[in-house]
Amino acid sequence: MPSIDIFPVLLLFLLGGSVVVASTHVIKNSVCRVGGIFAAFPAVYLAAVIGLSMDYKGSDLLLVSEQLSKGALMVADICSALAASYMILRYEWKQGLFYAILLWTVIAPIIDFLWLGF
């Protein structure tokens, strides 16, 4: 059975969650109501790279980080975030979030298939 290291998961939760909380506070005082969902992307990416640095070193870390940056799932995440921004405003947050997650589960394998050519 594969083991899961808890530190990268906690790191993703803490960095991503704290950025979402901070962007929520900023957006409440801002005129623009759309776009806060994109604030978590850099923090989650940073947490992913830090988590990778625990498993890989040197040129292997550079190769894996480059693959992470070019990843098809990042494209699917951006598409899903754009859809979530629209759907949450249109359908309220519960139904909009459900539709955005549903869209991600459909679009991620398609983009992955097209990106990698399998």
NULOZA-398802 format. One record per atom (N, C-alpha, C, O, CB): residue in one letter; x, y, z. Coordinates in Angstrom, 3 decimals, always signed. Glycine has a CB too. Example, Ala and Ser with C-alpha at 12.3 -4.5 7.8 and 13.67 -1.06 7.14 Angstrom:
residues 2
 res        X        Y        Z
   A  +13.190   -5.690   +7.800
   A  +12.300   -4.500   +7.800
   A  +13.200   -3.300   +7.800
   A  +14.236   -3.319   +8.465
   A  +11.308   -4.473   +9.046
   S  +12.850   -2.250   +7.080
   S  +13.670   -1.060   +7.140
   S  +12.900   +0.030   +7.870
   S  +13.409   +1.138   +8.039
   S  +14.084   -0.598   +5.725
end
This chain:
residues 118
 res        X        Y        Z
   M   +0.844   -1.179   +0.000
   M   +0.000   +0.000   +0.000
   M   +0.890   +1.244   +0.000
   M   +1.820   +1.330   +0.802
   M   -0.961   -0.003   +1.224
   P   +0.621   +2.215   -0.891
   P   +1.463   +3.412   -0.939
   P   +1.276   +4.262   +0.312
   P   +0.178   +4.368   +0.859
   P   +1.145   +4.242   -2.191
   S   +2.369   +4.858   +0.745
   S   +2.291   +5.730   +1.922
   S   +2.224   +7.187   +1.449
   S   +2.808   +7.558   +0.430
   S   +3.521   +5.506   +2.879
   I   +1.510   +7.979   +2.204
   I   +1.360   +9.398   +1.905
   I   +2.046  +10.192   +3.004
   I   +1.740  +10.036   +4.186
   I   -0.144   +9.799   +1.777
   D   +2.971  +11.041   +2.599
   D   +3.643  +11.910   +3.549
   D   +2.710  +13.065   +3.878
   D   +2.208  +13.733   +2.973
   D   +5.001  +12.424   +2.986
   I   +2.475  +13.304   +5.137
   I   +1.482  +14.291   +5.571
   I   +1.983  +15.726   +5.434
   I   +1.173  +16.642   +5.295
   I   +1.088  +14.028   +7.012
   F   +3.311  +15.948   +5.471
   F   +3.833  +17.309   +5.425
   F   +3.457  +18.063   +4.151
   F   +2.993  +19.199   +4.252
   F   +5.323  +17.277   +5.559
   P   +3.635  +17.486   +2.943
   P   +3.214  +18.229   +1.738
   P   +1.723  +18.521   +1.714
   P   +1.311  +19.572   +1.224
   P   +3.585  +17.451   +0.492
   V   +0.916  +17.621   +2.229
   V   -0.535  +17.848   +2.268
   V   -0.859  +19.008   +3.200
   V   -1.661  +19.877   +2.857
   V   -1.280  +16.570   +2.725
   L   -0.245  +19.025   +4.367
   L   -0.457  +20.140   +5.303
   L   +0.053  +21.452   +4.724
   L   -0.565  +22.502   +4.901
   L   +0.239  +19.858   +6.642
   L   +1.182  +21.386   +4.033
   L   +1.737  +22.584   +3.414
   L   +0.791  +23.150   +2.357
   L   +0.564  +24.359   +2.307
   L   +3.097  +22.276   +2.789
   L   +0.239  +22.277   +1.516
   L   -0.754  +22.717   +0.529
   L   -1.963  +23.335   +1.205
   L   -2.460  +24.377   +0.776
   L   -1.194  +21.546   -0.348
   F   -2.432  +22.695   +2.256
   F   -3.603  +23.195   +2.976
   F   -3.321  +24.554   +3.603
   F   -4.129  +25.475   +3.479
   F   -4.032  +22.199   +4.056
   L   -2.185  +24.684   +4.274
   L   -1.884  +25.933   +4.965
   L   -1.610  +27.087   +4.002
   L   -2.163  +28.175   +4.163
   L   -0.694  +25.739   +5.876
   L   -0.756  +26.854   +2.998
   L   -0.463  +27.943   +2.060
   L   -1.679  +28.293   +1.215
   L   -2.036  +29.465   +1.096
   L   +0.706  +27.564   +1.153
   G   -2.312  +27.295   +0.635
   G   -3.486  +27.557   -0.192
   G   -4.627  +28.161   +0.600
   G   -5.269  +29.109   +0.150
   G   -3.948  +26.289   -0.850
   G   -4.881  +27.613   +1.780
   G   -5.976  +28.108   +2.624
   G   -5.745  +29.521   +3.117
   G   -6.667  +30.337   +3.132
   G   -6.172  +27.198   +3.804
   S   -4.509  +29.815   +3.525
   S   -4.241  +31.169   +4.030
   S   -4.341  +32.210   +2.913
   S   -4.778  +33.336   +3.152
   S   -2.848  +31.230   +4.680
   V   -3.940  +31.842   +1.707
   V   -4.075  +32.782   +0.590
   V   -5.542  +33.002   +0.238
   V   -5.943  +34.122   -0.077
   V   -3.310  +32.270   -0.640
   V   -6.331  +31.956   +0.288
   V   -7.762  +32.105   +0.009
   V   -8.416  +32.997   +1.061
   V   -9.233  +33.852   +0.721
   V   -8.458  +30.725   -0.030
   V   -8.068  +32.809   +2.322
   V   -8.614  +33.663   +3.387
   V   -8.180  +35.111   +3.185
   V   -8.993  +36.027   +3.307
   V   -8.161  +33.161   +4.778
   A   -6.914  +35.317   +2.880
   A   -6.424  +36.679   +2.660
   A   -7.094  +37.318   +1.449
   A   -7.471  +38.489   +1.494
   A   -4.904  +36.675   +2.475
   S   -7.245  +36.559   +0.370
   S   -7.888  +37.144   -0.820
   S   -9.362  +37.425   -0.573
   S   -9.922  +38.350   -1.161
   S   -7.736  +36.209   -2.026
   T   -9.995  +36.638   +0.290
   T  -11.390  +36.908   +0.643
   T  -11.513  +38.240   +1.370
   T  -12.428  +39.018   +1.104
   T  -11.957  +35.775   +1.515
   H  -10.590  +38.498   +2.285
   H  -10.620  +39.774   +3.003
   H  -10.333  +40.945   +2.069
   H  -10.945  +42.006   +2.200
   H   -9.608  +39.762   +4.150
   V   -9.413  +40.764   +1.133
   V   -9.088  +41.839   +0.196
   V  -10.256  +42.089   -0.748
   V  -10.594  +43.239   -1.027
   V   -7.816  +41.498   -0.607
   I  -10.869  +41.032   -1.234
   I  -11.926  +41.186   -2.236
   I  -13.203  +41.772   -1.635
   I  -13.994  +42.394   -2.345
   I  -12.232  +39.842   -2.883
   K  -13.405  +41.577   -0.340
   K  -14.582  +42.184   +0.297
   K  -14.498  +43.703   +0.263
   K  -15.523  +44.385   +0.240
   K  -14.720  +41.700   +1.747
   N  -13.281  +44.232   +0.262
   N  -13.087  +45.677   +0.235
   N  -12.780  +46.201   -1.167
   N  -12.431  +47.370   -1.329
   N  -11.969  +46.061   +1.176
   S  -12.906  +45.359   -2.160
   S  -12.570  +45.724   -3.529
   S  -13.839  +45.865   -4.360
   S  -14.889  +45.324   -4.014
   S  -11.628  +44.681   -4.154
   V  -13.724  +46.593   -5.447
   V  -14.845  +46.768   -6.359
   V  -15.049  +45.491   -7.182
   V  -16.182  +45.084   -7.436
   V  -14.609  +47.988   -7.287
   C  -13.952  +44.871   -7.590
   C  -14.005  +43.664   -8.414
   C  -14.372  +42.462   -7.553
   C  -13.757  +42.244   -6.509
   C  -12.654  +43.426   -9.127
   R  -15.344  +41.693   -7.965
   R  -15.790  +40.531   -7.197
   R  -15.310  +39.217   -7.790
   R  -15.442  +38.170   -7.155
   R  -17.292  +40.521   -7.107
   V  -14.758  +39.253   -8.990
   V  -14.290  +38.033   -9.637
   V  -12.767  +38.076   -9.676
   V  -12.181  +39.139   -9.881
   V  -14.891  +37.882  -11.078
   G  -12.134  +36.949   -9.484
   G  -10.689  +36.872   -9.599
   G  -10.001  +36.393   -8.349
   G   -8.828  +36.025   -8.404
   G  -10.151  +38.186   -9.968
   G  -10.684  +36.382   -7.226
   G  -10.068  +35.920   -5.991
   G   -9.698  +34.456   -6.015
   G   -8.797  +34.020   -5.298
   G  -10.979  +36.174   -4.851
   I  -10.398  +33.694   -6.847
   I  -10.123  +32.264   -6.930
   I   -8.733  +32.003   -7.500
   I   -8.133  +30.967   -7.217
   I  -11.180  +31.570   -7.787
   F   -8.214  +32.943   -8.306
   F   -6.892  +32.769   -8.894
   F   -5.764  +33.077   -7.912
   F   -4.609  +32.757   -8.191
   F   -6.757  +33.645  -10.112
   A   -6.067  +33.679   -6.791
   A   -5.039  +34.045   -5.829
   A   -4.366  +32.828   -5.208
   A   -3.209  +32.907   -4.797
   A   -5.633  +34.906   -4.745
   A   -5.060  +31.724   -5.135
   A   -4.490  +30.532   -4.500
   A   -3.535  +29.773   -5.409
   A   -2.743  +28.970   -4.916
   A   -5.594  +29.610   -4.058
   F   -3.579  +29.998   -6.711
   F   -2.731  +29.237   -7.630
   F   -1.241  +29.348   -7.312
   F   -0.574  +28.317   -7.223
   F   -2.973  +29.701   -9.040
   P   -0.687  +30.559   -7.136
   P   +0.758  +30.627   -6.834
   P   +1.121  +29.951   -5.516
   P   +2.169  +29.312   -5.418
   P   +1.212  +32.079   -6.792
   A   +0.275  +30.083   -4.514
   A   +0.578  +29.467   -3.223
   A   +0.528  +27.946   -3.305
   A   +1.374  +27.267   -2.723
   A   -0.397  +29.963   -2.159
   V   -0.433  +27.417   -4.006
   V   -0.535  +25.970   -4.154
   V   +0.621  +25.451   -5.011
   V   +1.164  +24.382   -4.733
   V   -1.895  +25.579   -4.781
   Y   +0.997  +26.191   -6.038
   Y   +2.139  +25.799   -6.864
   Y   +3.421  +25.794   -6.030
   Y   +4.216  +24.859   -6.112
   Y   +2.288  +26.750   -8.074
   L   +3.617  +26.840   -5.229
   L   +4.793  +26.911   -4.360
   L   +4.817  +25.741   -3.381
   L   +5.865  +25.134   -3.158
   L   +4.815  +28.244   -3.592
   A   +3.676  +25.429   -2.805
   A   +3.606  +24.304   -1.875
   A   +3.917  +22.989   -2.591
   A   +4.559  +22.109   -2.016
   A   +2.215  +24.237   -1.218
   A   +3.472  +22.850   -3.824
   A   +3.770  +21.635   -4.586
   A   +5.263  +21.519   -4.862
   A   +5.830  +20.432   -4.750
   A   +2.988  +21.624   -5.907
   V   +5.902  +22.618   -5.218
   V   +7.344  +22.587   -5.481
   V   +8.111  +22.294   -4.187
   V   +9.074  +21.527   -4.203
   V   +7.817  +23.933   -6.097
   I   +7.699  +22.891   -3.079
   I   +8.354  +22.607   -1.798
   I   +8.168  +21.136   -1.428
   I   +9.095  +20.491   -0.937
   I   +7.789  +23.521   -0.678
   G   +6.972  +20.614   -1.665
   G   +6.737  +19.195   -1.401
   G   +7.597  +18.305   -2.277
   G   +8.099  +17.281   -1.813
   G   +5.277  +18.857   -1.610
   L   +7.778  +18.681   -3.542
   L   +8.643  +17.916   -4.436
   L  +10.093  +17.967   -3.992
   L  +10.837  +17.002   -4.165
   L   +8.521  +18.433   -5.856
   S  +10.495  +19.100   -3.415
   S  +11.892  +19.230   -2.992
   S  +12.244  +18.284   -1.853
   S  +13.421  +18.045   -1.583
   S  +12.175  +20.656   -2.572
   M  +11.241  +17.751   -1.192
   M  +11.505  +16.766   -0.141
   M  +11.837  +15.397   -0.741
   M  +12.532  +14.594   -0.118
   M  +10.294  +16.652   +0.801
   D  +11.337  +15.136   -1.953
   D  +11.547  +13.841   -2.590
   D  +12.630  +13.850   -3.657
   D  +13.238  +12.814   -3.927
   D  +10.272  +13.372   -3.194
   Y  +12.881  +15.010   -4.270
   Y  +13.839  +15.107   -5.364
   Y  +14.888  +16.152   -5.038
   Y  +14.623  +17.101   -4.300
   Y  +13.132  +15.448   -6.687
   K  +16.083  +15.974   -5.591
   K  +17.187  +16.916   -5.370
   K  +17.865  +17.216   -6.702
   K  +17.816  +16.398   -7.621
   K  +18.216  +16.346   -4.345
   G  +18.488  +18.364   -6.809
   G  +19.313  +18.727   -7.954
   G  +18.567  +18.761   -9.265
   G  +17.481  +19.332   -9.368
   G  +20.440  +17.785   -8.071
   S  +19.175  +18.130  -10.284
   S  +18.602  +18.166  -11.631
   S  +17.282  +17.399  -11.707
   S  +16.427  +17.722  -12.532
   S  +19.593  +17.590  -12.639
   D  +17.111  +16.391  -10.858
   D  +15.824  +15.677  -10.822
   D  +14.701  +16.609  -10.369
   D  +13.596  +16.563  -10.910
   D  +15.909  +14.450   -9.880
   L  +14.986  +17.459   -9.372
   L  +13.998  +18.422   -8.900
   L  +13.649  +19.422  -10.000
   L  +12.483  +19.778  -10.168
   L  +14.518  +19.157   -7.658
   L  +14.656  +19.875  -10.750
   L  +14.394  +20.805  -11.847
   L  +13.520  +20.169  -12.917
   L  +12.611  +20.811  -13.442
   L  +15.704  +21.281  -12.464
   L  +13.791  +18.909  -13.240
   L  +13.011  +18.212  -14.255
   L  +11.561  +18.025  -13.808
   L  +10.633  +18.268  -14.580
   L  +13.644  +16.857  -14.568
   V  +11.371  +17.596  -12.571
   V  +10.012  +17.370  -12.056
   V   +9.263  +18.693  -11.914
   V   +8.066  +18.751  -12.195
   V  +10.061  +16.639  -10.694
   S   +9.944  +19.755  -11.484
   S   +9.306  +21.067  -11.373
   S   +8.896  +21.600  -12.737
   S   +7.843  +22.222  -12.879
   S  +10.243  +22.059  -10.688
   E   +9.735  +21.352  -13.740
   E   +9.394  +21.775  -15.103
   E   +8.171  +21.017  -15.613
   E   +7.301  +21.596  -16.264
   E  +10.588  +21.555  -16.055
   Q   +8.109  +19.730  -15.314
   Q   +6.945  +18.943  -15.714
   Q   +5.692  +19.437  -14.999
   Q   +4.607  +19.448  -15.580
   Q   +7.175  +17.453  -15.417
   L   +5.840  +19.844  -13.748
   L   +4.710  +20.399  -13.002
   L   +4.223  +21.692  -13.650
   L   +3.019  +21.931  -13.749
   L   +5.103  +20.653  -11.536
   S   +5.162  +22.518  -14.087
   S   +4.807  +23.793  -14.703
   S   +4.114  +23.618  -16.047
   S   +3.241  +24.406  -16.411
   S   +6.041  +24.642  -14.877
   K   +4.502  +22.593  -16.773
   K   +3.924  +22.355  -18.093
   K   +2.721  +21.424  -18.027
   K   +2.146  +21.079  -19.059
   K   +4.971  +21.776  -19.026
   G   +2.344  +21.023  -16.848
   G   +1.336  +19.991  -16.698
   G   -0.017  +20.328  -17.288
   G   -0.475  +21.469  -17.247
   G   +1.169  +19.688  -15.281
   A   -0.638  +19.305  -17.837
   A   -1.965  +19.468  -18.423
   A   -3.003  +19.764  -17.354
   A   -3.994  +20.444  -17.623
   A   -2.360  +18.218  -19.203
   L   -2.787  +19.261  -16.141
   L   -3.768  +19.508  -15.087
   L   -3.802  +20.976  -14.680
   L   -4.833  +21.463  -14.217
   L   -3.464  +18.643  -13.874
   M   -2.681  +21.690  -14.847
   M   -2.690  +23.117  -14.546
   M   -3.614  +23.841  -15.515
   M   -4.322  +24.769  -15.121
   M   -1.263  +23.702  -14.617
   V   -3.614  +23.426  -16.773
   V   -4.520  +24.006  -17.765
   V   -5.964  +23.708  -17.380
   V   -6.833  +24.576  -17.477
   V   -4.212  +23.458  -19.182
   A   -6.214  +22.472  -16.942
   A   -7.560  +22.098  -16.508
   A   -7.965  +22.897  -15.271
   A   -9.127  +23.283  -15.142
   A   -7.632  +20.586  -16.215
   D   -7.028  +23.148  -14.366
   D   -7.332  +23.940  -13.172
   D   -7.702  +25.372  -13.537
   D   -8.634  +25.940  -12.967
   D   -6.141  +23.937  -12.214
   I   -6.987  +25.946  -14.467
   I   -7.285  +27.321  -14.897
   I   -8.652  +27.381  -15.575
   I   -9.435  +28.297  -15.324
   I   -6.188  +27.844  -15.859
   C   -8.933  +26.409  -16.430
   C  -10.260  +26.361  -17.077
   C  -11.363  +26.204  -16.038
   C  -12.410  +26.844  -16.128
   C  -10.329  +25.201  -18.097
   S  -11.118  +25.353  -15.061
   S  -12.101  +25.134  -14.006
   S  -12.290  +26.380  -13.148
   S  -13.408  +26.687  -12.736
   S  -11.683  +23.961  -13.133
   A  -11.212  +27.093  -12.879
   A  -11.330  +28.324  -12.091
   A  -12.110  +29.394  -12.846
   A  -12.915  +30.113  -12.256
   A   -9.943  +28.853  -11.722
   L  -11.872  +29.497  -14.143
   L  -12.651  +30.444  -14.952
   L  -14.129  +30.073  -14.949
   L  -14.999  +30.933  -14.813
   L  -12.121  +30.484  -16.396
   A  -14.397  +28.778  -15.102
   A  -15.789  +28.309  -15.073
   A  -16.408  +28.542  -13.706
   A  -17.573  +28.927  -13.612
   A  -15.869  +26.819  -15.437
   A  -15.643  +28.313  -12.645
   A  -16.164  +28.514  -11.289
   A  -16.501  +29.984  -11.054
   A  -17.516  +30.300  -10.434
   A  -15.145  +28.029  -10.239
   S  -15.647  +30.881  -11.552
   S  -15.929  +32.308  -11.395
   S  -17.259  +32.669  -12.027
   S  -18.038  +33.430  -11.454
   S  -14.812  +33.149  -12.012
   Y  -17.517  +32.129  -13.195
   Y  -18.771  +32.413  -13.883
   Y  -19.948  +31.702  -13.217
   Y  -20.982  +32.316  -12.955
   Y  -18.672  +31.999  -15.349
   M  -19.790  +30.423  -12.947
   M  -20.915  +29.621  -12.444
   M  -21.320  +29.990  -11.021
   M  -22.501  +29.926  -10.678
   M  -20.562  +28.152  -12.496
   I  -20.369  +30.368  -10.206
   I  -20.708  +30.770   -8.830
   I  -21.524  +32.060   -8.856
   I  -22.468  +32.213   -8.080
   I  -19.419  +30.961   -7.972
   L  -21.168  +32.979   -9.737
   L  -21.951  +34.211   -9.845
   L  -23.339  +33.942  -10.418
   L  -24.309  +34.598  -10.037
   L  -21.216  +35.230  -10.715
   R  -23.436  +32.989  -11.322
   R  -24.713  +32.721  -11.975
   R  -25.643  +31.835  -11.150
   R  -26.845  +32.094  -11.087
   R  -24.471  +32.079  -13.307
   Y  -25.097  +30.786  -10.511
   Y  -25.930  +29.792   -9.845
   Y  -25.818  +29.794   -8.317
   Y  -26.322  +28.872   -7.676
   Y  -25.579  +28.440  -10.357
   E  -25.188  +30.774   -7.729
   E  -24.873  +30.805   -6.306
   E  -23.715  +29.845   -6.038
   E  -23.341  +29.070   -6.919
   E  -26.120  +30.430   -5.445
   W  -23.152  +29.888   -4.852
   W  -21.880  +29.223   -4.639
   W  -21.969  +27.707   -4.570
   W  -21.075  +27.031   -5.080
   W  -21.271  +29.727   -3.396
   K  -23.013  +27.139   -3.960
   K  -23.072  +25.675   -3.833
   K  -23.246  +25.001   -5.186
   K  -22.486  +24.099   -5.537
   K  -24.216  +25.268   -2.904
   Q  -24.225  +25.430   -5.931
   Q  -24.488  +24.821   -7.226
   Q  -23.377  +25.179   -8.224
   Q  -22.980  +24.340   -9.033
   Q  -25.863  +25.274   -7.760
   G  -22.887  +26.395   -8.172
   G  -21.802  +26.801   -9.061
   G  -20.523  +26.030   -8.804
   G  -19.835  +25.630   -9.743
   G  -21.539  +28.274   -8.915
   L  -20.202  +25.821   -7.532
   L  -19.023  +25.035   -7.184
   L  -19.186  +23.586   -7.619
   L  -18.237  +22.970   -8.104
   L  -18.759  +25.106   -5.681
   F  -20.373  +23.048   -7.449
   F  -20.642  +21.677   -7.903
   F  -20.422  +21.562   -9.412
   F  -19.774  +20.622   -9.873
   F  -22.089  +21.256   -7.539
   Y  -20.956  +22.511  -10.182
   Y  -20.783  +22.492  -11.634
   Y  -19.317  +22.653  -12.026
   Y  -18.856  +22.019  -12.975
   Y  -21.618  +23.596  -12.279
   A  -18.586  +23.493  -11.303
   A  -17.168  +23.687  -11.615
   A  -16.368  +22.417  -11.347
   A  -15.499  +22.061  -12.143
   A  -16.595  +24.850  -10.798
   I  -16.641  +21.737  -10.256
   I  -15.948  +20.476   -9.952
   I  -16.331  +19.410  -10.961
   I  -15.484  +18.629  -11.395
   I  -16.278  +19.997   -8.524
   L  -17.595  +19.374  -11.333
   L  -18.043  +18.426  -12.347
   L  -17.338  +18.698  -13.678
   L  -16.901  +17.769  -14.357
   L  -19.573  +18.505  -12.522
   L  -17.234  +19.963  -14.037
   L  -16.525  +20.324  -15.261
   L  -15.071  +19.896  -15.194
   L  -14.530  +19.392  -16.178
   L  -16.618  +21.825  -15.510
   W  -14.425  +20.089  -14.041
   W  -13.023  +19.696  -13.896
   W  -12.861  +18.188  -14.066
   W  -11.905  +17.742  -14.701
   W  -12.481  +20.136  -12.527
   T  -13.777  +17.397  -13.511
   T  -13.655  +15.945  -13.633
   T  -13.834  +15.488  -15.076
   T  -13.338  +14.427  -15.455
   T  -14.678  +15.252  -12.739
   V  -14.530  +16.269  -15.873
   V  -14.693  +15.924  -17.290
   V  -13.525  +16.455  -18.113
   V  -12.981  +15.746  -18.959
   V  -16.021  +16.485  -17.834
   I  -13.140  +17.713  -17.859
   I  -12.153  +18.370  -18.713
   I  -10.720  +17.929  -18.408
   I   -9.895  +17.905  -19.322
   I  -12.266  +19.870  -18.561
   A  -10.394  +17.583  -17.172
   A   -9.024  +17.199  -16.820
   A   -8.556  +15.958  -17.583
   A   -7.462  +15.984  -18.147
   A   -8.924  +16.947  -15.322
   P   -9.334  +14.875  -17.624
   P   -8.863  +13.723  -18.408
   P   -8.782  +14.014  -19.910
   P   -7.908  +13.485  -20.598
   P   -9.780  +12.536  -18.174
   I   -9.691  +14.852  -20.417
   I   -9.665  +15.183  -21.850
   I   -8.409  +15.983  -22.184
   I   -7.718  +15.676  -23.155
   I  -10.933  +15.982  -22.252
   I   -8.111  +17.003  -21.389
   I   -6.914  +17.811  -21.632
   I   -5.666  +16.948  -21.443
   I   -4.717  +17.058  -22.220
   I   -6.876  +19.046  -20.681
   D   -5.658  +16.095  -20.425
   D   -4.527  +15.207  -20.199
   D   -4.319  +14.277  -21.390
   D   -3.187  +14.050  -21.818
   D   -4.737  +14.394  -18.921
   F   -5.399  +13.747  -21.915
   F   -5.330  +12.865  -23.091
   F   -4.803  +13.605  -24.308
   F   -3.955  +13.088  -25.034
   F   -6.708  +12.277  -23.401
   L   -5.304  +14.816  -24.532
   L   -4.863  +15.603  -25.675
   L   -3.414  +16.089  -25.505
   L   -2.650  +16.139  -26.469
   L   -5.797  +16.797  -25.876
   W   -3.051  +16.447  -24.262
   W   -1.735  +16.993  -23.970
   W   -0.660  +15.914  -24.130
   W   +0.373  +16.139  -24.759
   W   -1.700  +17.582  -22.548
   L   -0.921  +14.743  -23.552
   L   +0.084  +13.678  -23.565
   L   -0.053  +12.757  -24.769
   L   +0.875  +12.013  -25.089
   L   -0.012  +12.865  -22.296
   G   -1.189  +12.798  -25.433
   G   -1.386  +12.015  -26.632
   G   -1.614  +10.532  -26.403
   G   -1.331   +9.724  -27.287
   G   -0.234  +12.187  -27.502
   F   -2.107  +10.166  -25.263
   F   -2.367   +8.735  -24.991
   F   -3.696   +8.346  -25.570
   F   -4.106   +7.192  -25.454
   F   -2.342   +8.431  -23.474
end
